[in-house]
Amino acid sequence: MSQIGTSEQNIIKPSMSAVPPESVKAEPIVRHLFAKVFSRSYLQGTVVLFDQGFCSIASFLTGVMVARACGDNKGEYGLYVLGLTLLLTLQFVQRCLVSIPFTVHSPHLNGRDHATYLGSTLIHHLMLSGIAALSFAILAAVVTSAGRTDCFPNLLFALAAACVFVLLRDYTRYILLAQLRVWASLQMGLAANVTTIGFLFWAYKDGWLTAPVAYFITGGCSGLPAIIMLLTRSKNFSFDKNRFIGDLRINWHFGKWTLAATGASTLGIQSIPWFVLFWYGSVSVAVFGALLSVAGIISPAILGVTTYLTPKLVHQVKTEGLATAMRKGLMMVKIMAVFAVLYIIFICALGEKIVGILYTVRYQGHLSALVIIAVGTGLGAINITLTALIRATGNPEIEFWSSGYASIVCILISISLIPMFGIVGAAMAMTGSNLAFAAITRLQKVWMTQH
């Protein structure tokens, strides 16, 4: 019997060893990969990335068409770039005081409480956009009365009208994404971006595209899809005057840190074009803006990932715990770091050609500044992912202190280097700011872990 058992074992062993160990593991691995790729989470992330990609492409093409329409008058395009810094600043303020607090708090509310909170945020948004529009209109009137003869007064009037609708679209998009309604956000984004590019191209081909006209078109095409989207979901809103002030306090309690961080960040990065304007004029601002746009080809991927990442991490904190959300957030930071390295290599190889193709040869000859900006943009990709993680885990004060110190670094570098090196100095200021943010954020996280 023992011999028979031994012989059976000898027969069985070769048949088992004939199957490679890799093939035994291959099926679960493949199944796991397919499950990941086609999971709801990855599908939603892809939709948001696609949505953000169209939004960024529309903004990018707008800048290119305005620059080409201005021709040799780089100064007008420079004013368009400066106006864009003001509009972006307003978007940041609204996100801090309205959209991001809603993203963080709304998953914890249900039923009427959720609807009432949503209604309060709409009122908060309308107040903020009204104040912004009035401020632009007053500033335009002051500039006009001062005898300014270029397009700057008209640009400010255009911003007064456009900001209302651009902010409305931005608010609606964040509200939809906070509820993980990614398909609705995509529909609204496609409608707004396709019509924007269509009307801009029409104006460009017929020769009546200017910087103010670009803002009017952008505002009008942004507002209509947002209004339609809100009207179709009006039953989700509930208004309670007794809750308005309380909800405002809730948003302020969380948003004040993010707003302070945004203010600090705006004081740094968004002030760089104004420093360039002060020392070198609007023509240099135009060149710097073109370089920023070309270096910003990574923006759709960055913004798409992080726009989806913040609400996704908030939901994971609620359902899976803080540790899981932290682990997944840090994994995204590493992925973005690899992506940033590949992007910098791409800009070094083809950046100058892309500038010439898009903005004509009038904007070429600044490869060193473009590469430095690309490094800063790559660092920004990492930073914005860190920011999403910080917000989702309820530590907005980290973002504030990191942004504050980074802005101090940015301003010091700007004052020191822009007078001597011009656009290259401005590029160094941007990169230095993003490097400081990453380093200080890391130090704060280490300190919090140890204490």
Secondary structure as the mmCIF struct_conf table of DSSP 4:
data_model
#
loop_
_struct_conf.conf_type_id
_struct_conf.id
_struct_conf.beg_label_comp_id
_struct_conf.beg_label_asym_id
_struct_conf.beg_label_seq_id
_struct_conf.end_label_comp_id
_struct_conf.end_label_asym_id
_struct_conf.end_label_seq_id
HELX_RH_AL_P HELX_RH_AL_P1 SER A 2 SER A 17
TURN_TY1_P TURN_TY1_P1 ALA A 18 ALA A 18
BEND BEND1 VAL A 19 VAL A 19
HELX_RH_AL_P HELX_RH_AL_P2 PRO A 21 VAL A 37
TURN_TY1_P TURN_TY1_P2 PHE A 38 PHE A 38
BEND BEND2 SER A 39 SER A 39
HELX_RH_AL_P HELX_RH_AL_P3 ARG A 40 CYS A 70
TURN_TY1_P TURN_TY1_P3 GLY A 71 ASP A 72
HELX_RH_AL_P HELX_RH_AL_P4 LYS A 74 GLN A 94
HELX_RH_PI_P HELX_RH_PI_P1 ARG A 95 SER A 99
HELX_RH_AL_P HELX_RH_AL_P5 ILE A 100 HIS A 105
HELX_RH_3T_P HELX_RH_3T_P1 SER A 106 HIS A 108
HELX_RH_AL_P HELX_RH_AL_P6 GLY A 111 SER A 145
TURN_TY1_P TURN_TY1_P4 ALA A 146 GLY A 147
BEND BEND3 ASP A 150 CYS A 151
HELX_RH_AL_P HELX_RH_AL_P7 PHE A 152 ALA A 178
TURN_TY1_P TURN_TY1_P5 GLN A 179 LEU A 180
HELX_RH_AL_P HELX_RH_AL_P8 VAL A 182 ASP A 206
TURN_TY1_P TURN_TY1_P6 GLY A 207 GLY A 207
HELX_RH_AL_P HELX_RH_AL_P9 ALA A 211 THR A 232
TURN_TY1_P TURN_TY1_P7 ARG A 233 ARG A 233
HELX_RH_3T_P HELX_RH_3T_P2 SER A 234 ASN A 236
HELX_RH_AL_P HELX_RH_AL_P10 LYS A 241 GLY A 268
HELX_RH_3T_P HELX_RH_3T_P3 ILE A 269 SER A 271
HELX_RH_AL_P HELX_RH_AL_P11 ILE A 272 TYR A 280
HELX_RH_AL_P HELX_RH_AL_P12 SER A 282 ALA A 295
HELX_RH_3T_P HELX_RH_3T_P4 GLY A 296 ILE A 298
HELX_RH_AL_P HELX_RH_AL_P13 SER A 299 GLU A 320
HELX_RH_AL_P HELX_RH_AL_P14 LEU A 322 TYR A 359
HELX_RH_3T_P HELX_RH_3T_P5 VAL A 361 TYR A 363
BEND BEND4 GLY A 365 GLY A 365
HELX_RH_AL_P HELX_RH_AL_P15 LEU A 367 ALA A 392
TURN_TY1_P TURN_TY1_P8 THR A 393 GLY A 394
HELX_RH_AL_P HELX_RH_AL_P16 PRO A 396 PHE A 421
TURN_TY1_P TURN_TY1_P9 GLY A 422 GLY A 422
HELX_RH_AL_P HELX_RH_AL_P17 ILE A 423 GLN A 450
#
